[in-house]
Amino acid sequence: MTGAGTGAGGQHQQPTFWGSCRILRCNSDFVAATLDLGNRGGLSREVVNTGYCSALRSYATCTKRTARACRGDLAYHSAVQGIEDLLIQHRCPRVGPTAQPRPMPQAPLSGDTCLYEKGFFTREGRPPEYLHCGVFGDPHVRTFNNEFQTCAVQGAWPLIDNEYLYVQATSTPTRGQTYATALTKITIIFKNWRQCIEQHLYQAELDNVPAAFVDGSVSSGERRGQHSLLVQTQSPGRHAEIRAAHIGTVLVVRQNGRSLGLAVRSPRAIVEAFAPEQDLQLCVWGCPASQRLNTFTPPSSSSLKAQAYCAAHLPARDIYYQACVFDLLATGDLNSSMAAVAALEDARGMISDMERVHLLPVASAVRPGPCLAMLLLLLGFLGALGRP
């Protein structure tokens, strides 16, 4: 993944991107913190007001953290003004304790505590909604929100950073080129959670995709014959699948050519369980705008050959085909194109609605074709002739 990230000497440079405006999350946190304040019998007005002031201070802190991303957002500016008015109205001190964050989604404390999917179904009467993120090749990112980007970021960057899981990818330049990069290391941390698991670390590097955690174990958190964490492989040294039953999440790490790839399927409630300061996640918001590459390739003999090769291995002219052509032209390595093929296979296995698997490239969708361009030119010409 050039630009921000971990620079020379290992020092982390300040990123230029802070995620999208998250005022709705601030709003919902405030509502959750104050929802039952008025329904608690026996509490004095003073105690209720103290709790309300704590929630307001938390609300104000949340808006400050997302201020940069919310410039020009009317809902954000309305919230800021509303908080100011409420602080004055309730005579709240500007400094003081803040409300506790709302509890993160979790299965009920029962025999299914460490089986997220089973617990969710028991609680909600339906399976959870799953989201998919794929990172592969140069690298290309398909976000949980089904946006597709090709990134030029270099160094170590967080892909996922929530209450349960931290995933970091490291990318380096390929073959001395100025813009082409490849994933060379993937770090996954499963955070300590209840009685289900203790913290576990998984790391994969180029030419070393282990089917075990760093401590050598392949499972963790056994309850009733089932494991909260389990690592399996279909191709030792080049593939690993990690199943995290306690959060209903599956991660697949694989190597294709000279780069690593990652595919994730996780419930929406898990994906969205992060605090305001955890606002740099490539799988959630994509790469920084200044670090995005245009993958459109103008016609040439090389691009035509790459297009023919990728068309023979991929069924549709979608984002995976576009990534395949880009990687093949960037590296000149036929093996690099297989990253897109593998990413598509992972997407098929993780997305239940087959109609959502293939995403059309945005560039091709908005770029006018030759006929449209000629029509616009002709209309402009006729308009000029018609002027007095």
Summary of the structure (lengths in Angstrom):
residues: 388
radius of gyration: 24.5
end to end distance: 55.4
largest distance: 86.2
contacts: 1225
relative contact order: 0.13
helix: 37%
strand: 23%
